[in-house]
Amino acid sequence: MRPPLRVALAESVDALPTDGPWAYEPKFDGHRLVVFRGEGPRGVLLQARSGRTVTGAFPDLAEAARALPEGTVLDGEVVVWTEGRIDFAAVQRRAAATPARARQLARTLPASYAAFDLLAEAGDELRARPYAERRERLVARLAPLGPPLQAVPMTTDPEVAADWYESLRATGVEGLVIKRLDQGYPAGRRSWLKLRHSDTRDAVVVGFTGTPAHPQALVLVLPDDDPLLSSPLTPAVRARAAALLPAPGPDAGMNAIGFGDITYRTVPPELTVEVRQQATRHRTATVVRFRGGAE
């Protein structure tokens, strides 16, 4: 199995399914990462969801992954914990860091890897095997190693899953991922399910349209998702954005659903906003306010 690898995806649902052989996992909102343990003492490659190689951004995880057997492939999420809560903005800073900056951030913002699937082990291809078998082998493989490589919690009890859905929200866990115990790994398909708290979410600002003095919309990154253009900013949020946005970097382009091809000004991933999403034909996100000290 060689990179780049198409990762499995999840489709949103509005209620917790209970009518099948389901496994329930907390949805750790971080940066999707596939770990490839290659040949040789330093043979590790880390792949983002997009297929991009990001090994240099996470030297601490690359070092930990060298304890895995050659030919092992993991799928999971990188998270950074701050005061007992998942810090998505910190994860984005880690992901965007240059190799030189990454070494410093590995000390000040150490990453944890929440592994939720084992796709290969010591060269044994596992994607066609049922999730229940892959899960058992994942836990057995990672348990002796310990942090920062850890298997996500899992339960087959819907009552426990419902309790997780409510109680873990305070730690930054945004919901649940639900998988069939008898299913293979659905690479590139939305065959998993996700139940997410539906009111508001946090997003990291990576760009804007308009001018620094009069930003019109923000380019956002939400956990485990592609970049998204917000709805036009309200006057109050626009004024706050003009005061808080870092100095812009070079222009970039994207295809924004519902807007077409746009050009925007990039900014360092330093600001977090609260957004309200609507599941319409064209997915939208309305910026409610800036988070943290930027409120």
Rosetta blueprint (number, residue, H / E / L):
1 M L
2 R L
3 P L
4 P L
5 L L
6 R L
7 V L
8 A E
9 L E
10 A E
11 E E
12 S E
13 V E
14 D L
15 A L
16 L L
17 P L
18 T L
19 D L
20 G L
21 P L
22 W E
23 A E
24 Y E
25 E E
26 P E
27 K L
28 F L
29 D L
30 G L
31 H E
32 R E
33 L E
34 V E
35 V E
36 F E
37 R E
38 G L
39 E L
40 G L
41 P L
42 R L
43 G L
44 V E
45 L E
46 L E
47 Q E
48 A E
49 R L
50 S L
51 G L
52 R L
53 T E
54 V L
55 T H
56 G H
57 A H
58 F L
59 P H
60 D H
61 L H
62 A H
63 E H
64 A H
65 A H
66 R L
67 A L
68 L L
69 P L
70 E L
71 G L
72 T E
73 V E
74 L E
75 D E
76 G E
77 E E
78 V E
79 V E
80 V L
81 W E
82 T E
83 E L
84 G L
85 R E
86 I E
87 D L
88 F H
89 A H
90 A H
91 V H
92 Q H
93 R H
94 R H
95 A H
96 A H
97 A L
98 T L
99 P H
100 A H
101 R H
102 A H
103 R H
104 Q H
105 L H
106 A H
107 R H
108 T H
109 L L
110 P L
111 A L
112 S E
113 Y E
114 A E
115 A E
116 F E
117 D E
118 L E
119 L E
120 A E
121 E E
122 A L
123 G L
124 D E
125 E E
126 L L
127 R L
128 A L
129 R L
130 P L
131 Y H
132 A H
133 E H
134 R H
135 R H
136 E H
137 R H
138 L H
139 V H
140 A H
141 R H
142 L H
143 A L
144 P L
145 L L
146 G L
147 P L
148 P L
149 L E
150 Q E
151 A E
152 V L
153 P L
154 M L
155 T E
156 T L
157 D L
158 P H
159 E H
160 V H
161 A H
162 A H
163 D H
164 W H
165 Y H
166 E H
167 S H
168 L H
169 R H
170 A H
171 T H
172 G L
173 V L
174 E L
175 G E
176 L E
177 V E
178 I E
179 K E
180 R E
181 L L
182 D L
183 Q L
184 G L
185 Y L
186 P L
187 A E
188 G L
189 R L
190 R E
191 S E
192 W E
193 L E
194 K E
195 L E
196 R E
197 H L
198 S L
199 D L
200 T L
201 R E
202 D E
203 A E
204 V E
205 V E
206 V E
207 G E
208 F E
209 T E
210 G E
211 T L
212 P L
213 A L
214 H L
215 P E
216 Q E
217 A E
218 L E
219 V E
220 L E
221 V E
222 L L
223 P L
224 D L
225 D L
226 D L
227 P L
228 L E
229 L E
230 S L
231 S L
232 P L
233 L L
234 T L
235 P H
236 A H
237 V H
238 R H
239 A H
240 R H
241 A H
242 A H
243 A H
244 L H
245 L L
246 P L
247 A L
248 P L
249 G L
250 P L
251 D E
252 A E
253 G E
254 M E
255 N E
256 A E
257 I L
258 G L
259 F L
260 G E
261 D E
262 I E
263 T E
264 Y E
265 R E
266 T E
267 V L
268 P L
269 P L
270 E L
271 L L
272 T E
273 V E
274 E E
275 V E
276 R E
277 Q E
278 Q E
279 A L
280 T L
281 R L
282 H L
283 R L
284 T E
285 A E
286 T E
287 V E
288 V E
289 R E
290 F E
291 R L
292 G H
293 G H
294 A H
295 E L
